[in-house]
Amino acid sequence: MLLVGLLLFTLVGCQNNGSGQTHSKTSTSKAVVSKPSRQVKRQSSSQPAKSIAAKLAAKQQASLTYVALGDSLSVGLFADSSQTDFVHTFTNLIEQQTHKPVHLVTTASVGKTVANFGLPQVNQVLAQKPDLVTIEFGTNDAVGGSDAQVIAKFKADLSQVVQTLQQNSSAQLILMTTWSPKDGEYVASDLVFDQAIQAVGQTYHVPVANMAQIWQNQADVTGPAGRALPDFAAWGTSDTFHPNQKGHDLIAKLLGQVLQQQ
């Protein structure tokens, strides 16, 4: 009897050890499988940030509306023709980058500032239901000087334009800095206004197209004076202040680069 009992005890002990090993292997196998599945989930949930062009392309409507809000630069002075100014060339770039037709609305006037034109025209811009708006002011504003009070007023007015557009539309906005000839009379003032524009862009998370990188180092982006340009005959012949065709081309190229920003 003692011998039988010992045999039974030995058999039961062997069965228990085998069951424990099998359970351990199963648990380890589940742990190995579950870790990669959680990692894959984290990877799939992270999406890369989209560029401005990609956001515009992702819109449901078949076409886009671009509004150019600004002064004489946005009017087109002094490109070779009204169809080759920076707003038209930039419109073509938007179409190329989004693969959608673009309706251009130019809301601009010669000699204007953000206070006497930008702010009063905001509702007109909103009425167009824009998908993209370039805001180009500061060049004429800088003629009035750049003391602290003037800059504070400019920043407040420009901020109001940006806020109104952001709060009442889903439009992508692009701010533009000032324009000047390389050795222009108001360069020092222009650069102070440029800093103000950059500050507004940073505050409201709006990209800024810095035109100073075009005109500061290139003398051939303005002039020559005295050219008769039929599309702009109402403003006389070309001058040495406004961008010429090369200047307009480079401005459009700069804006096209901004479209690729996230």
C-alpha positions as MATLAB code, in Angstrom:
seq = 'MLLVGLLLFTLVGCQNNGSGQTHSKTSTSKAVVSKPSRQVKRQSSSQPAKSIAAKLAAKQQASLTYVALGDSLSVGLFADSSQTDFVHTFTNLIEQQTHKPVHLVTTASVGKTVANFGLPQVNQVLAQKPDLVTIEFGTNDAVGGSDAQVIAKFKADLSQVVQTLQQNSSAQLILMTTWSPKDGEYVASDLVFDQAIQAVGQTYHVPVANMAQIWQNQADVTGPAGRALPDFAAWGTSDTFHPNQKGHDLIAKLLGQVLQQQ';
ca = [
       0.000    0.000    0.000;
       2.837    2.335    0.855;
       4.406    1.648   -2.541;
       1.126    2.396   -4.370;
       0.727    5.673   -2.479;
       4.186    6.807   -3.423;
       3.527    6.012   -7.090;
       0.266    8.025   -7.079;
       1.971   11.003   -5.435;
       4.730   11.014   -8.062;
       2.250   10.918  -10.986;
       0.138   13.809   -9.638;
       3.238   15.945   -9.091;
       4.411   15.421  -12.681;
       0.976   16.389  -14.097;
       0.881   19.640  -12.090;
       4.345   20.692  -13.285;
       3.399   20.127  -16.940;
       0.199   22.180  -16.605;
       2.120   25.087  -15.074;
       4.622   25.192  -17.947;
       1.898   25.175  -20.557;
       0.097   28.128  -18.862;
       3.342   30.060  -18.644;
       4.056   29.644  -22.363;
       0.565   30.788  -23.302;
       0.845   33.925  -21.155;
       4.229   34.815  -22.653;
       2.893   34.355  -26.157;
      -0.020   36.731  -25.493;
       2.304   39.375  -24.094;
       4.543   39.275  -27.158;
       1.597   39.623  -29.539;
      -0.111   42.450  -27.643;
       2.893   44.805  -27.522;
       3.246   45.279  -31.305;
      -0.511   45.842  -31.663;
      -0.405   48.738  -29.200;
       2.615   50.244  -31.024;
       0.902   50.010  -34.404;
      -2.119   51.788  -32.964;
       0.017   54.679  -31.726;
       1.695   55.037  -35.112;
      -1.582   55.064  -37.038;
      -3.123   57.679  -34.744;
      -0.335   60.219  -35.354;
      -0.926   62.251  -38.526;
       1.720   64.566  -40.031;
       0.866   68.276  -40.036;
      -0.602   69.498  -43.304;
       0.756   72.391  -45.338;
      -1.482   75.330  -46.226;
      -1.743   73.987  -49.772;
      -2.749   70.550  -48.493;
      -5.424   72.060  -46.246;
      -6.838   73.993  -49.193;
      -6.742   70.902  -51.399;
      -8.613   68.919  -48.737;
     -11.587   71.301  -48.745;
     -14.774   69.719  -50.040;
     -15.695   72.369  -52.581;
     -14.544   71.961  -56.170;
     -13.036   75.469  -56.442;
     -11.333   77.982  -54.160;
     -11.635   81.738  -53.650;
      -8.526   83.840  -53.071;
      -8.823   87.477  -51.960;
      -5.828   89.818  -52.290;
      -6.332   92.612  -49.739;
      -3.826   95.431  -49.965;
      -2.465   98.564  -51.584;
      -0.842   99.394  -54.941;
       1.322   96.264  -54.899;
      -1.795   94.101  -54.818;
      -3.322   96.305  -57.533;
      -0.382   95.184  -59.682;
       1.808   98.273  -60.120;
       4.161   97.998  -62.083;
       4.145   94.518  -63.574;
       4.310   94.213  -67.347;
       0.560   93.535  -67.399;
      -2.339   93.073  -65.016;
      -2.320   89.345  -65.778;
       1.310   88.913  -64.737;
       1.252   90.764  -61.417;
       1.978   88.776  -58.274;
      -1.658   88.134  -57.363;
      -2.412   86.517  -60.736;
       0.831   84.546  -60.771;
       0.203   83.424  -57.198;
      -3.309   82.369  -58.201;
      -1.752   80.081  -60.799;
       0.545   78.627  -58.134;
      -2.415   77.940  -55.843;
      -4.106   76.051  -58.669;
      -0.951   74.038  -59.327;
      -0.468   73.121  -55.676;
      -4.104   72.318  -54.868;
      -5.249   70.983  -58.265;
      -8.365   73.144  -58.003;
      -9.542   76.161  -60.001;
      -9.187   79.426  -58.094;
     -11.422   82.491  -58.268;
      -9.362   85.644  -57.657;
     -10.884   88.720  -56.026;
      -8.581   91.742  -55.775;
      -9.647   94.089  -52.992;
      -6.880   96.661  -53.221;
      -6.385  100.361  -53.845;
      -3.405  102.591  -54.611;
      -1.958  104.579  -51.715;
      -4.020  102.933  -48.986;
      -3.204  101.857  -45.432;
      -4.586   99.264  -43.057;
      -6.515  101.988  -41.211;
      -8.175  103.721  -44.172;
      -8.703  100.652  -46.355;
      -7.913   97.346  -44.656;
     -10.330   97.746  -41.773;
     -13.201   99.259  -43.813;
     -12.940   96.460  -46.397;
     -12.971   93.475  -44.017;
     -16.700   92.873  -44.418;
     -16.328   93.038  -48.196;
     -13.631   90.379  -47.968;
     -15.843   88.185  -45.780;
     -18.692   88.538  -48.272;
     -16.555   86.703  -50.830;
     -16.409   83.625  -48.552;
     -12.653   83.358  -49.093;
     -10.557   80.247  -48.669;
      -7.304   82.227  -48.733;
      -6.533   85.897  -48.038;
      -3.236   87.739  -48.441;
      -3.041   90.863  -46.266;
      -0.547   93.370  -47.661;
      -0.253   96.654  -45.750;
       2.482   98.695  -44.126;
       4.259  100.214  -47.118;
       2.123  103.362  -47.167;
       1.682  103.278  -43.394;
       5.477  103.574  -42.992;
       5.522  106.958  -44.749;
       3.979  108.485  -41.620;
       6.947  107.567  -39.434;
       7.658  104.726  -37.058;
       7.476  106.136  -33.541;
       6.011  103.936  -30.814;
       2.517  105.422  -30.968;
       2.262  104.994  -34.739;
       3.472  101.392  -34.561;
       1.075  100.569  -31.728;
      -1.867  101.906  -33.753;
      -0.758   99.973  -36.838;
      -0.433   96.733  -34.881;
      -3.856   97.230  -33.315;
      -5.504   97.868  -36.690;
      -3.753   94.955  -38.393;
      -4.625   92.692  -35.467;
      -8.271   93.673  -35.803;
      -8.256   92.754  -39.496;
      -6.728   89.362  -38.709;
      -9.039   88.656  -35.776;
     -12.161   89.599  -37.718;
     -11.234   87.285  -40.580;
     -10.302   84.435  -38.237;
     -13.468   84.725  -36.176;
     -15.857   84.966  -39.114;
     -14.354   82.642  -41.714;
     -12.234   79.538  -42.134;
      -9.899   81.293  -44.575;
      -6.181   80.629  -44.541;
      -4.416   83.965  -44.004;
      -0.988   85.145  -45.146;
       0.480   88.439  -43.944;
       2.925   90.313  -46.167;
       5.614   92.762  -45.073;
       6.434   96.119  -46.659;
       7.947   96.887  -50.049;
      10.749   99.335  -50.819;
      13.555   99.887  -53.297;
      16.895   98.700  -51.922;
      17.982  102.263  -51.119;
      14.498  103.678  -50.647;
      13.699  106.763  -48.609;
      11.681  104.888  -45.994;
      13.758  101.728  -45.536;
      14.394  102.305  -41.828;
      10.701  102.872  -41.173;
       9.731   99.916  -43.367;
      11.849   97.526  -41.319;
      10.222   98.695  -38.082;
       6.802   98.052  -39.610;
       8.025   94.658  -40.781;
       8.803   93.760  -37.169;
       5.284   94.790  -36.194;
       3.792   92.625  -38.956;
       5.925   89.671  -37.860;
       4.732   90.176  -34.278;
       1.074   90.149  -35.335;
       1.692   86.984  -37.326;
       3.281   85.300  -34.337;
       0.465   86.353  -31.999;
      -2.305   85.030  -34.234;
      -0.391   82.108  -35.770;
      -0.486   83.575  -39.275;
       2.438   82.940  -41.659;
       4.294   86.005  -42.918;
       5.777   86.466  -46.393;
       8.849   88.613  -45.754;
       9.323   90.698  -48.897;
      12.417   92.395  -47.468;
      14.421   89.348  -48.470;
      13.581   90.273  -52.071;
      14.251   94.013  -52.135;
      17.021   94.390  -49.547;
      19.650   92.652  -51.649;
      18.449   93.234  -55.218;
      18.370   96.582  -56.962;
      16.857   95.211  -60.168;
      13.422   94.360  -58.730;
      12.179   97.936  -59.250;
      12.277  100.310  -62.224;
      13.227  101.490  -64.677;
      11.131  104.625  -64.565;
       9.151  105.963  -67.507;
       7.873  102.743  -69.074;
       4.377  102.989  -70.526;
       2.336  100.016  -69.309;
      -1.153  100.063  -70.866;
      -2.830   98.098  -68.062;
      -1.675  100.667  -65.513;
      -1.897  103.819  -67.626;
      -4.269  105.393  -65.092;
      -1.302  105.677  -62.708;
       1.159  107.038  -65.255;
       4.375  105.373  -66.324;
       6.472  103.003  -64.252;
       8.568  104.330  -61.377;
      11.578  103.215  -59.359;
       9.548  102.359  -56.268;
       7.041   99.660  -57.193;
       8.127   96.146  -58.160;
       8.777   95.554  -61.833;
       7.970   92.234  -63.488;
      10.924   90.518  -61.830;
       9.808   91.891  -58.484;
       6.259   90.613  -58.968;
       7.543   87.201  -60.039;
       9.672   86.908  -56.913;
       6.798   87.990  -54.664;
       4.572   85.300  -56.181;
       7.345   82.736  -55.739;
       7.722   83.729  -52.083;
       3.986   83.301  -51.504;
       4.112   79.931  -53.228;
       6.769   78.870  -50.725;
       4.559   80.004  -47.850;
       1.832   77.678  -49.156;
       4.142   74.772  -48.314;
       4.431   75.812  -44.678;
       2.501   73.861  -42.069;
];
